[in-house]
Amino acid sequence: MPKMKTKSSAKKRFRLTASGKIRFKPSGMRHGMRKRSQSMKRKARKIGIMADVDSSLVMPTMPYAKKKG
C-alpha cells in the first residue's frame, strides 16, 4: 500500500505541541494594518491553540503527526 500524503497547506499552517494539541497563527496580519484596531493586532500576534472539535477535522490531513492520548 502506498504512503499517505500530508496536505501541504496543513503542514505549513499547523504544528503539534508536546501534549498533542494543535498550534496555529491567527490570520489577518499580512496587509491593511492601518484600519485594524490596536487590540485586534495585539491578539493576532499570539499563537492560538485549536479547540478539540476543530482539531479532529485537521488531524486527518496530517497522518504522520503523533497525537497523544
mmJSON file of the N, C-alpha and C atoms, coordinates in Angstrom:
{"data_MODEL":{"atom_site":{
"group_PDB":["ATOM","ATOM","ATOM","ATOM","ATOM","ATOM","ATOM","ATOM","ATOM","ATOM","ATOM","ATOM","ATOM","ATOM","ATOM","ATOM","ATOM","ATOM","ATOM","ATOM","ATOM","ATOM","ATOM","ATOM","ATOM","ATOM","ATOM","ATOM","ATOM","ATOM","ATOM","ATOM","ATOM","ATOM","ATOM","ATOM","ATOM","ATOM","ATOM","ATOM","ATOM","ATOM","ATOM","ATOM","ATOM","ATOM","ATOM","ATOM","ATOM","ATOM","ATOM","ATOM","ATOM","ATOM","ATOM","ATOM","ATOM","ATOM","ATOM","ATOM","ATOM","ATOM","ATOM","ATOM","ATOM","ATOM","ATOM","ATOM","ATOM","ATOM","ATOM","ATOM","ATOM","ATOM","ATOM","ATOM","ATOM","ATOM","ATOM","ATOM","ATOM","ATOM","ATOM","ATOM","ATOM","ATOM","ATOM","ATOM","ATOM","ATOM","ATOM","ATOM","ATOM","ATOM","ATOM","ATOM","ATOM","ATOM","ATOM","ATOM","ATOM","ATOM","ATOM","ATOM","ATOM","ATOM","ATOM","ATOM","ATOM","ATOM","ATOM","ATOM","ATOM","ATOM","ATOM","ATOM","ATOM","ATOM","ATOM","ATOM","ATOM","ATOM","ATOM","ATOM","ATOM","ATOM","ATOM","ATOM","ATOM","ATOM","ATOM","ATOM","ATOM","ATOM","ATOM","ATOM","ATOM","ATOM","ATOM","ATOM","ATOM","ATOM","ATOM","ATOM","ATOM","ATOM","ATOM","ATOM","ATOM","ATOM","ATOM","ATOM","ATOM","ATOM","ATOM","ATOM","ATOM","ATOM","ATOM","ATOM","ATOM","ATOM","ATOM","ATOM","ATOM","ATOM","ATOM","ATOM","ATOM","ATOM","ATOM","ATOM","ATOM","ATOM","ATOM","ATOM","ATOM","ATOM","ATOM","ATOM","ATOM","ATOM","ATOM","ATOM","ATOM","ATOM","ATOM","ATOM","ATOM","ATOM","ATOM","ATOM","ATOM","ATOM","ATOM","ATOM","ATOM","ATOM","ATOM","ATOM","ATOM","ATOM","ATOM","ATOM","ATOM","ATOM","ATOM"],
"id":[1,2,3,4,5,6,7,8,9,10,11,12,13,14,15,16,17,18,19,20,21,22,23,24,25,26,27,28,29,30,31,32,33,34,35,36,37,38,39,40,41,42,43,44,45,46,47,48,49,50,51,52,53,54,55,56,57,58,59,60,61,62,63,64,65,66,67,68,69,70,71,72,73,74,75,76,77,78,79,80,81,82,83,84,85,86,87,88,89,90,91,92,93,94,95,96,97,98,99,100,101,102,103,104,105,106,107,108,109,110,111,112,113,114,115,116,117,118,119,120,121,122,123,124,125,126,127,128,129,130,131,132,133,134,135,136,137,138,139,140,141,142,143,144,145,146,147,148,149,150,151,152,153,154,155,156,157,158,159,160,161,162,163,164,165,166,167,168,169,170,171,172,173,174,175,176,177,178,179,180,181,182,183,184,185,186,187,188,189,190,191,192,193,194,195,196,197,198,199,200,201,202,203,204,205,206,207],
"type_symbol":["N","C","C","N","C","C","N","C","C","N","C","C","N","C","C","N","C","C","N","C","C","N","C","C","N","C","C","N","C","C","N","C","C","N","C","C","N","C","C","N","C","C","N","C","C","N","C","C","N","C","C","N","C","C","N","C","C","N","C","C","N","C","C","N","C","C","N","C","C","N","C","C","N","C","C","N","C","C","N","C","C","N","C","C","N","C","C","N","C","C","N","C","C","N","C","C","N","C","C","N","C","C","N","C","C","N","C","C","N","C","C","N","C","C","N","C","C","N","C","C","N","C","C","N","C","C","N","C","C","N","C","C","N","C","C","N","C","C","N","C","C","N","C","C","N","C","C","N","C","C","N","C","C","N","C","C","N","C","C","N","C","C","N","C","C","N","C","C","N","C","C","N","C","C","N","C","C","N","C","C","N","C","C","N","C","C","N","C","C","N","C","C","N","C","C","N","C","C","N","C","C","N","C","C","N","C","C"],
"label_atom_id":["N","CA","C","N","CA","C","N","CA","C","N","CA","C","N","CA","C","N","CA","C","N","CA","C","N","CA","C","N","CA","C","N","CA","C","N","CA","C","N","CA","C","N","CA","C","N","CA","C","N","CA","C","N","CA","C","N","CA","C","N","CA","C","N","CA","C","N","CA","C","N","CA","C","N","CA","C","N","CA","C","N","CA","C","N","CA","C","N","CA","C","N","CA","C","N","CA","C","N","CA","C","N","CA","C","N","CA","C","N","CA","C","N","CA","C","N","CA","C","N","CA","C","N","CA","C","N","CA","C","N","CA","C","N","CA","C","N","CA","C","N","CA","C","N","CA","C","N","CA","C","N","CA","C","N","CA","C","N","CA","C","N","CA","C","N","CA","C","N","CA","C","N","CA","C","N","CA","C","N","CA","C","N","CA","C","N","CA","C","N","CA","C","N","CA","C","N","CA","C","N","CA","C","N","CA","C","N","CA","C","N","CA","C","N","CA","C","N","CA","C","N","CA","C","N","CA","C","N","CA","C","N","CA","C","N","CA","C","N","CA","C"],
"label_alt_id":[null,null,null,null,null,null,null,null,null,null,null,null,null,null,null,null,null,null,null,null,null,null,null,null,null,null,null,null,null,null,null,null,null,null,null,null,null,null,null,null,null,null,null,null,null,null,null,null,null,null,null,null,null,null,null,null,null,null,null,null,null,null,null,null,null,null,null,null,null,null,null,null,null,null,null,null,null,null,null,null,null,null,null,null,null,null,null,null,null,null,null,null,null,null,null,null,null,null,null,null,null,null,null,null,null,null,null,null,null,null,null,null,null,null,null,null,null,null,null,null,null,null,null,null,null,null,null,null,null,null,null,null,null,null,null,null,null,null,null,null,null,null,null,null,null,null,null,null,null,null,null,null,null,null,null,null,null,null,null,null,null,null,null,null,null,null,null,null,null,null,null,null,null,null,null,null,null,null,null,null,null,null,null,null,null,null,null,null,null,null,null,null,null,null,null,null,null,null,null,null,null,null,null,null,null,null,null],
"label_comp_id":["MET","MET","MET","PRO","PRO","PRO","LYS","LYS","LYS","MET","MET","MET","LYS","LYS","LYS","THR","THR","THR","LYS","LYS","LYS","SER","SER","SER","SER","SER","SER","ALA","ALA","ALA","LYS","LYS","LYS","LYS","LYS","LYS","ARG","ARG","ARG","PHE","PHE","PHE","ARG","ARG","ARG","LEU","LEU","LEU","THR","THR","THR","ALA","ALA","ALA","SER","SER","SER","GLY","GLY","GLY","LYS","LYS","LYS","ILE","ILE","ILE","ARG","ARG","ARG","PHE","PHE","PHE","LYS","LYS","LYS","PRO","PRO","PRO","SER","SER","SER","GLY","GLY","GLY","MET","MET","MET","ARG","ARG","ARG","HIS","HIS","HIS","GLY","GLY","GLY","MET","MET","MET","ARG","ARG","ARG","LYS","LYS","LYS","ARG","ARG","ARG","SER","SER","SER","GLN","GLN","GLN","SER","SER","SER","MET","MET","MET","LYS","LYS","LYS","ARG","ARG","ARG","LYS","LYS","LYS","ALA","ALA","ALA","ARG","ARG","ARG","LYS","LYS","LYS","ILE","ILE","ILE","GLY","GLY","GLY","ILE","ILE","ILE","MET","MET","MET","ALA","ALA","ALA","ASP","ASP","ASP","VAL","VAL","VAL","ASP","ASP","ASP","SER","SER","SER","SER","SER","SER","LEU","LEU","LEU","VAL","VAL","VAL","MET","MET","MET","PRO","PRO","PRO","THR","THR","THR","MET","MET","MET","PRO","PRO","PRO","TYR","TYR","TYR","ALA","ALA","ALA","LYS","LYS","LYS","LYS","LYS","LYS","LYS","LYS","LYS","GLY","GLY","GLY"],
"label_asym_id":["A","A","A","A","A","A","A","A","A","A","A","A","A","A","A","A","A","A","A","A","A","A","A","A","A","A","A","A","A","A","A","A","A","A","A","A","A","A","A","A","A","A","A","A","A","A","A","A","A","A","A","A","A","A","A","A","A","A","A","A","A","A","A","A","A","A","A","A","A","A","A","A","A","A","A","A","A","A","A","A","A","A","A","A","A","A","A","A","A","A","A","A","A","A","A","A","A","A","A","A","A","A","A","A","A","A","A","A","A","A","A","A","A","A","A","A","A","A","A","A","A","A","A","A","A","A","A","A","A","A","A","A","A","A","A","A","A","A","A","A","A","A","A","A","A","A","A","A","A","A","A","A","A","A","A","A","A","A","A","A","A","A","A","A","A","A","A","A","A","A","A","A","A","A","A","A","A","A","A","A","A","A","A","A","A","A","A","A","A","A","A","A","A","A","A","A","A","A","A","A","A","A","A","A","A","A","A"],
"label_entity_id":["1","1","1","1","1","1","1","1","1","1","1","1","1","1","1","1","1","1","1","1","1","1","1","1","1","1","1","1","1","1","1","1","1","1","1","1","1","1","1","1","1","1","1","1","1","1","1","1","1","1","1","1","1","1","1","1","1","1","1","1","1","1","1","1","1","1","1","1","1","1","1","1","1","1","1","1","1","1","1","1","1","1","1","1","1","1","1","1","1","1","1","1","1","1","1","1","1","1","1","1","1","1","1","1","1","1","1","1","1","1","1","1","1","1","1","1","1","1","1","1","1","1","1","1","1","1","1","1","1","1","1","1","1","1","1","1","1","1","1","1","1","1","1","1","1","1","1","1","1","1","1","1","1","1","1","1","1","1","1","1","1","1","1","1","1","1","1","1","1","1","1","1","1","1","1","1","1","1","1","1","1","1","1","1","1","1","1","1","1","1","1","1","1","1","1","1","1","1","1","1","1","1","1","1","1","1","1"],
"label_seq_id":[1,1,1,2,2,2,3,3,3,4,4,4,5,5,5,6,6,6,7,7,7,8,8,8,9,9,9,10,10,10,11,11,11,12,12,12,13,13,13,14,14,14,15,15,15,16,16,16,17,17,17,18,18,18,19,19,19,20,20,20,21,21,21,22,22,22,23,23,23,24,24,24,25,25,25,26,26,26,27,27,27,28,28,28,29,29,29,30,30,30,31,31,31,32,32,32,33,33,33,34,34,34,35,35,35,36,36,36,37,37,37,38,38,38,39,39,39,40,40,40,41,41,41,42,42,42,43,43,43,44,44,44,45,45,45,46,46,46,47,47,47,48,48,48,49,49,49,50,50,50,51,51,51,52,52,52,53,53,53,54,54,54,55,55,55,56,56,56,57,57,57,58,58,58,59,59,59,60,60,60,61,61,61,62,62,62,63,63,63,64,64,64,65,65,65,66,66,66,67,67,67,68,68,68,69,69,69],
"pdbx_PDB_ins_code":[null,null,null,null,null,null,null,null,null,null,null,null,null,null,null,null,null,null,null,null,null,null,null,null,null,null,null,null,null,null,null,null,null,null,null,null,null,null,null,null,null,null,null,null,null,null,null,null,null,null,null,null,null,null,null,null,null,null,null,null,null,null,null,null,null,null,null,null,null,null,null,null,null,null,null,null,null,null,null,null,null,null,null,null,null,null,null,null,null,null,null,null,null,null,null,null,null,null,null,null,null,null,null,null,null,null,null,null,null,null,null,null,null,null,null,null,null,null,null,null,null,null,null,null,null,null,null,null,null,null,null,null,null,null,null,null,null,null,null,null,null,null,null,null,null,null,null,null,null,null,null,null,null,null,null,null,null,null,null,null,null,null,null,null,null,null,null,null,null,null,null,null,null,null,null,null,null,null,null,null,null,null,null,null,null,null,null,null,null,null,null,null,null,null,null,null,null,null,null,null,null,null,null,null,null,null,null],
"Cartn_x":[0.84,0.0,0.892,0.582,1.442,1.31,2.305,2.293,1.177,0.608,-0.393,0.323,-0.309,0.31,-0.246,0.652,0.26,-0.127,-1.229,-1.63,-0.616,-0.055,0.984,0.466,-0.791,-1.333,-1.42,-1.794,-1.871,-0.478,0.465,1.836,2.448,2.078,2.624,1.91,0.647,-0.155,-0.204,-0.041,-0.267,0.96,1.137,2.185,1.554,2.096,1.609,2.452,1.805,2.525,2.945,3.722,4.176,3.014,1.956,0.8,-0.193,0.065,-0.791,-1.817,-1.776,-2.712,-2.136,-3.002,-2.57,-2.418,-1.243,-0.979,-1.179,-1.624,-1.789,-1.556,-1.268,-1.083,-2.35,-2.987,-4.214,-3.987,-5.014,-4.907,-5.08,-4.858,-5.132,-3.967,-2.721,-1.572,-0.638,-1.123,-0.253,-0.266,-1.429,-1.519,-2.786,-2.909,-4.088,-4.109,-2.938,-2.854,-3.415,-3.455,-3.873,-5.332,-6.17,-7.592,-7.958,-7.026,-7.302,-7.008,-7.79,-7.584,-6.325,-5.784,-4.555,-4.779,-5.949,-6.226,-6.348,-6.916,-7.035,-5.658,-4.778,-3.422,-2.646,-2.85,-2.163,-2.635,-3.936,-4.47,-4.0,-3.838,-3.441,-1.965,-1.178,0.238,0.435,-0.532,-0.393,-0.609,0.053,-0.139,-1.399,-2.292,-3.536,-3.439,-4.242,-4.381,-5.765,-5.813,-7.069,-7.938,-9.239,-10.184,-10.186,-10.551,-10.549,-11.508,-12.621,-13.603,-12.992,-12.275,-11.657,-10.436,-9.706,-8.507,-8.854,-10.042,-10.446,-10.67,-10.923,-11.052,-9.701,-8.731,-7.415,-6.513,-6.62,-5.711,-5.706,-6.826,-6.742,-5.889,-5.666,-4.825,-3.346,-3.013,-1.622,-1.499,-1.445,-1.497,-0.27,0.869,2.076,2.361,1.469,1.615,1.223,2.028,1.785,0.882,-0.32,-1.271,-1.266,-1.079,-1.076,-2.498,-2.697,-3.987,-4.771],
"Cartn_y":[-1.173,0.0,1.245,2.245,3.437,4.286,5.137,6.029,7.054,7.444,8.502,9.841,10.796,12.107,13.085,13.915,15.016,16.195,16.865,18.059,19.163,19.721,20.74,21.985,22.343,23.542,23.347,22.163,21.894,21.835,21.286,21.18,22.558,23.527,24.877,25.698,25.395,26.237,25.758,24.461,23.905,23.173,23.208,22.455,21.768,20.623,19.909,20.27,20.455,20.693,19.346,19.38,18.142,17.361,18.066,17.382,16.912,17.224,16.745,17.74,18.975,19.993,20.657,21.305,21.928,23.429,23.947,25.387,25.971,27.224,27.91,29.393,30.09,31.543,32.164,33.081,33.7,34.482,34.588,35.281,36.782,37.52,38.946,39.832,39.368,40.195,40.443,40.316,40.488,41.908,42.483,43.847,44.494,45.818,46.539,46.75,46.951,47.078,48.402,49.418,50.737,50.75,49.981,50.003,49.045,48.214,47.298,47.983,47.663,48.288,47.711,48.454,48.028,46.73,46.588,45.367,44.157,44.345,43.231,42.794,43.753,43.422,42.714,43.144,42.525,41.083,40.84,39.484,38.567,39.11,38.287,37.913,38.574,38.219,36.936,36.6,35.429,34.141,33.088,31.772,31.167,30.66,30.09,28.592,28.073,26.631,26.244,25.295,24.91,24.093,24.286,23.52,22.06,21.166,19.738,19.392,20.092,19.836,20.139,21.252,21.62,20.765,20.373,19.577,18.198,17.69,16.404,16.507,17.72,17.914,18.099,18.628,18.916,17.687,16.853,15.719,14.741,14.469,13.571,14.113,15.423,15.986,15.806,15.437,15.204,13.792,12.765,11.39,10.966,11.631,11.217,12.056,12.97,13.744,12.853,12.857,11.99,12.694,12.191,12.755,11.881,12.51,11.755,11.529,10.453,10.207,9.275],
"Cartn_z":[0.0,0.0,0.0,-0.828,-0.884,0.375,0.56,1.718,1.587,2.722,2.719,2.623,1.982,1.82,2.845,3.365,4.24,3.369,3.698,2.953,3.206,2.135,2.279,2.975,2.732,3.376,4.89,5.345,6.783,7.397,6.663,7.149,7.394,6.562,6.692,7.766,8.042,8.935,10.376,10.613,11.939,12.456,13.787,14.465,15.669,16.043,17.211,18.43,19.567,20.814,21.393,22.462,23.097,23.698,24.094,24.677,23.619,22.334,21.258,20.766,21.268,20.788,19.545,18.779,17.525,17.725,17.356,17.413,16.026,15.973,14.692,14.885,13.801,13.824,13.267,14.003,13.506,12.212,11.419,10.136,10.32,9.254,9.26,9.618,9.425,9.787,8.593,7.39,6.227,5.683,5.53,4.992,5.518,5.316,5.78,7.278,7.868,9.323,9.841,9.006,9.482,9.924,9.266,9.617,10.744,11.183,12.274,13.611,14.607,15.916,16.566,17.501,18.173,18.944,19.555,20.316,19.398,18.206,17.258,16.774,16.509,16.066,17.173,18.404,19.531,19.725,19.592,19.742,18.621,17.418,16.277,16.321,17.17,17.293,18.084,18.931,19.789,18.992,19.428,18.835,19.449,18.606,19.097,19.294,20.196,20.408,19.914,18.998,18.371,19.331,19.241,20.057,19.604,20.519,20.21,19.079,18.995,17.936,16.569,16.473,15.206,14.903,15.929,15.684,15.13,15.441,14.868,13.365,12.861,11.417,10.745,11.476,10.908,10.924,11.947,12.103,10.923,10.246,9.085,7.938,7.901,6.838,7.13,8.384,8.773,9.348,8.505,9.001,9.802,9.64,10.343,11.576,11.927,13.16,14.329,15.359,16.505,17.505,17.67,18.638,19.879,21.039,22.296,22.774,23.496,24.113,23.322],
"occupancy":[1.0,1.0,1.0,1.0,1.0,1.0,1.0,1.0,1.0,1.0,1.0,1.0,1.0,1.0,1.0,1.0,1.0,1.0,1.0,1.0,1.0,1.0,1.0,1.0,1.0,1.0,1.0,1.0,1.0,1.0,1.0,1.0,1.0,1.0,1.0,1.0,1.0,1.0,1.0,1.0,1.0,1.0,1.0,1.0,1.0,1.0,1.0,1.0,1.0,1.0,1.0,1.0,1.0,1.0,1.0,1.0,1.0,1.0,1.0,1.0,1.0,1.0,1.0,1.0,1.0,1.0,1.0,1.0,1.0,1.0,1.0,1.0,1.0,1.0,1.0,1.0,1.0,1.0,1.0,1.0,1.0,1.0,1.0,1.0,1.0,1.0,1.0,1.0,1.0,1.0,1.0,1.0,1.0,1.0,1.0,1.0,1.0,1.0,1.0,1.0,1.0,1.0,1.0,1.0,1.0,1.0,1.0,1.0,1.0,1.0,1.0,1.0,1.0,1.0,1.0,1.0,1.0,1.0,1.0,1.0,1.0,1.0,1.0,1.0,1.0,1.0,1.0,1.0,1.0,1.0,1.0,1.0,1.0,1.0,1.0,1.0,1.0,1.0,1.0,1.0,1.0,1.0,1.0,1.0,1.0,1.0,1.0,1.0,1.0,1.0,1.0,1.0,1.0,1.0,1.0,1.0,1.0,1.0,1.0,1.0,1.0,1.0,1.0,1.0,1.0,1.0,1.0,1.0,1.0,1.0,1.0,1.0,1.0,1.0,1.0,1.0,1.0,1.0,1.0,1.0,1.0,1.0,1.0,1.0,1.0,1.0,1.0,1.0,1.0,1.0,1.0,1.0,1.0,1.0,1.0,1.0,1.0,1.0,1.0,1.0,1.0,1.0,1.0,1.0,1.0,1.0,1.0],
"B_iso_or_equiv":[0.0,0.0,0.0,0.0,0.0,0.0,0.0,0.0,0.0,0.0,0.0,0.0,0.0,0.0,0.0,0.0,0.0,0.0,0.0,0.0,0.0,0.0,0.0,0.0,0.0,0.0,0.0,0.0,0.0,0.0,0.0,0.0,0.0,0.0,0.0,0.0,0.0,0.0,0.0,0.0,0.0,0.0,0.0,0.0,0.0,0.0,0.0,0.0,0.0,0.0,0.0,0.0,0.0,0.0,0.0,0.0,0.0,0.0,0.0,0.0,0.0,0.0,0.0,0.0,0.0,0.0,0.0,0.0,0.0,0.0,0.0,0.0,0.0,0.0,0.0,0.0,0.0,0.0,0.0,0.0,0.0,0.0,0.0,0.0,0.0,0.0,0.0,0.0,0.0,0.0,0.0,0.0,0.0,0.0,0.0,0.0,0.0,0.0,0.0,0.0,0.0,0.0,0.0,0.0,0.0,0.0,0.0,0.0,0.0,0.0,0.0,0.0,0.0,0.0,0.0,0.0,0.0,0.0,0.0,0.0,0.0,0.0,0.0,0.0,0.0,0.0,0.0,0.0,0.0,0.0,0.0,0.0,0.0,0.0,0.0,0.0,0.0,0.0,0.0,0.0,0.0,0.0,0.0,0.0,0.0,0.0,0.0,0.0,0.0,0.0,0.0,0.0,0.0,0.0,0.0,0.0,0.0,0.0,0.0,0.0,0.0,0.0,0.0,0.0,0.0,0.0,0.0,0.0,0.0,0.0,0.0,0.0,0.0,0.0,0.0,0.0,0.0,0.0,0.0,0.0,0.0,0.0,0.0,0.0,0.0,0.0,0.0,0.0,0.0,0.0,0.0,0.0,0.0,0.0,0.0,0.0,0.0,0.0,0.0,0.0,0.0,0.0,0.0,0.0,0.0,0.0,0.0],
"pdbx_formal_charge":[null,null,null,null,null,null,null,null,null,null,null,null,null,null,null,null,null,null,null,null,null,null,null,null,null,null,null,null,null,null,null,null,null,null,null,null,null,null,null,null,null,null,null,null,null,null,null,null,null,null,null,null,null,null,null,null,null,null,null,null,null,null,null,null,null,null,null,null,null,null,null,null,null,null,null,null,null,null,null,null,null,null,null,null,null,null,null,null,null,null,null,null,null,null,null,null,null,null,null,null,null,null,null,null,null,null,null,null,null,null,null,null,null,null,null,null,null,null,null,null,null,null,null,null,null,null,null,null,null,null,null,null,null,null,null,null,null,null,null,null,null,null,null,null,null,null,null,null,null,null,null,null,null,null,null,null,null,null,null,null,null,null,null,null,null,null,null,null,null,null,null,null,null,null,null,null,null,null,null,null,null,null,null,null,null,null,null,null,null,null,null,null,null,null,null,null,null,null,null,null,null,null,null,null,null,null,null],
"auth_seq_id":[1,1,1,2,2,2,3,3,3,4,4,4,5,5,5,6,6,6,7,7,7,8,8,8,9,9,9,10,10,10,11,11,11,12,12,12,13,13,13,14,14,14,15,15,15,16,16,16,17,17,17,18,18,18,19,19,19,20,20,20,21,21,21,22,22,22,23,23,23,24,24,24,25,25,25,26,26,26,27,27,27,28,28,28,29,29,29,30,30,30,31,31,31,32,32,32,33,33,33,34,34,34,35,35,35,36,36,36,37,37,37,38,38,38,39,39,39,40,40,40,41,41,41,42,42,42,43,43,43,44,44,44,45,45,45,46,46,46,47,47,47,48,48,48,49,49,49,50,50,50,51,51,51,52,52,52,53,53,53,54,54,54,55,55,55,56,56,56,57,57,57,58,58,58,59,59,59,60,60,60,61,61,61,62,62,62,63,63,63,64,64,64,65,65,65,66,66,66,67,67,67,68,68,68,69,69,69],
"auth_comp_id":["MET","MET","MET","PRO","PRO","PRO","LYS","LYS","LYS","MET","MET","MET","LYS","LYS","LYS","THR","THR","THR","LYS","LYS","LYS","SER","SER","SER","SER","SER","SER","ALA","ALA","ALA","LYS","LYS","LYS","LYS","LYS","LYS","ARG","ARG","ARG","PHE","PHE","PHE","ARG","ARG","ARG","LEU","LEU","LEU","THR","THR","THR","ALA","ALA","ALA","SER","SER","SER","GLY","GLY","GLY","LYS","LYS","LYS","ILE","ILE","ILE","ARG","ARG","ARG","PHE","PHE","PHE","LYS","LYS","LYS","PRO","PRO","PRO","SER","SER","SER","GLY","GLY","GLY","MET","MET","MET","ARG","ARG","ARG","HIS","HIS","HIS","GLY","GLY","GLY","MET","MET","MET","ARG","ARG","ARG","LYS","LYS","LYS","ARG","ARG","ARG","SER","SER","SER","GLN","GLN","GLN","SER","SER","SER","MET","MET","MET","LYS","LYS","LYS","ARG","ARG","ARG","LYS","LYS","LYS","ALA","ALA","ALA","ARG","ARG","ARG","LYS","LYS","LYS","ILE","ILE","ILE","GLY","GLY","GLY","ILE","ILE","ILE","MET","MET","MET","ALA","ALA","ALA","ASP","ASP","ASP","VAL","VAL","VAL","ASP","ASP","ASP","SER","SER","SER","SER","SER","SER","LEU","LEU","LEU","VAL","VAL","VAL","MET","MET","MET","PRO","PRO","PRO","THR","THR","THR","MET","MET","MET","PRO","PRO","PRO","TYR","TYR","TYR","ALA","ALA","ALA","LYS","LYS","LYS","LYS","LYS","LYS","LYS","LYS","LYS","GLY","GLY","GLY"],
"auth_asym_id":["A","A","A","A","A","A","A","A","A","A","A","A","A","A","A","A","A","A","A","A","A","A","A","A","A","A","A","A","A","A","A","A","A","A","A","A","A","A","A","A","A","A","A","A","A","A","A","A","A","A","A","A","A","A","A","A","A","A","A","A","A","A","A","A","A","A","A","A","A","A","A","A","A","A","A","A","A","A","A","A","A","A","A","A","A","A","A","A","A","A","A","A","A","A","A","A","A","A","A","A","A","A","A","A","A","A","A","A","A","A","A","A","A","A","A","A","A","A","A","A","A","A","A","A","A","A","A","A","A","A","A","A","A","A","A","A","A","A","A","A","A","A","A","A","A","A","A","A","A","A","A","A","A","A","A","A","A","A","A","A","A","A","A","A","A","A","A","A","A","A","A","A","A","A","A","A","A","A","A","A","A","A","A","A","A","A","A","A","A","A","A","A","A","A","A","A","A","A","A","A","A","A","A","A","A","A","A"],
"auth_atom_id":["N","CA","C","N","CA","C","N","CA","C","N","CA","C","N","CA","C","N","CA","C","N","CA","C","N","CA","C","N","CA","C","N","CA","C","N","CA","C","N","CA","C","N","CA","C","N","CA","C","N","CA","C","N","CA","C","N","CA","C","N","CA","C","N","CA","C","N","CA","C","N","CA","C","N","CA","C","N","CA","C","N","CA","C","N","CA","C","N","CA","C","N","CA","C","N","CA","C","N","CA","C","N","CA","C","N","CA","C","N","CA","C","N","CA","C","N","CA","C","N","CA","C","N","CA","C","N","CA","C","N","CA","C","N","CA","C","N","CA","C","N","CA","C","N","CA","C","N","CA","C","N","CA","C","N","CA","C","N","CA","C","N","CA","C","N","CA","C","N","CA","C","N","CA","C","N","CA","C","N","CA","C","N","CA","C","N","CA","C","N","CA","C","N","CA","C","N","CA","C","N","CA","C","N","CA","C","N","CA","C","N","CA","C","N","CA","C","N","CA","C","N","CA","C","N","CA","C","N","CA","C","N","CA","C","N","CA","C","N","CA","C"],
"pdbx_PDB_model_num":[1,1,1,1,1,1,1,1,1,1,1,1,1,1,1,1,1,1,1,1,1,1,1,1,1,1,1,1,1,1,1,1,1,1,1,1,1,1,1,1,1,1,1,1,1,1,1,1,1,1,1,1,1,1,1,1,1,1,1,1,1,1,1,1,1,1,1,1,1,1,1,1,1,1,1,1,1,1,1,1,1,1,1,1,1,1,1,1,1,1,1,1,1,1,1,1,1,1,1,1,1,1,1,1,1,1,1,1,1,1,1,1,1,1,1,1,1,1,1,1,1,1,1,1,1,1,1,1,1,1,1,1,1,1,1,1,1,1,1,1,1,1,1,1,1,1,1,1,1,1,1,1,1,1,1,1,1,1,1,1,1,1,1,1,1,1,1,1,1,1,1,1,1,1,1,1,1,1,1,1,1,1,1,1,1,1,1,1,1,1,1,1,1,1,1,1,1,1,1,1,1,1,1,1,1,1,1]
}}}
